[in-house]
Amino acid sequence: MARVVGSVVSTQKDPSLVGRKLMIVQQINSDQQPIRYEQVAADTVNAGIGDNVLIVRGSGARLADGSDQNTRDVNDCTIVGIIDRFDK
């Protein structure tokens, strides 16, 4: 889980990132408190700054946009959902 805290604009980037919206996310715990560090994530769900989101990393992040598995992709973190609420 993470909170979107900003966005990144990059005109020069790897071709696999062209056309992707890149967001800065801060990992959070279930109490919505920041943990760990900020990182850049590709956004597949049109999240906005301040949204709490679900993120995936590694091979799951590379496959999250539904593109061909054989395509070279440098992405290692992807936003795959927007969290509506936390029930504890």
C-alpha positions, 0 to 999 in steps of 0.5 A: 500500500502507498500514498501518491505524493507527487508526479514525475515528468521525464522527456528522456526515458527508456522506450518501455516507459513512453506514454506511461504516467509516472507517480511518486509513491510513499509506502504506508501501513494499515494506519496510513502512516508512512513507512520506508522510502518514496519511489516512482511507480507507473500508474495504470488506474489514473491515481491522483496526488493524495490517493491511497493506492495498491502497488505491485513490484517486480515481475507483477509490475511489469505485467500489470498493464496487460502488455505482451510478456515478451516485450522488454520492460524496465518498470519495477513498481506499478499502481494497480488499484485505488484504495477506497477505505481501510477496514480494521 
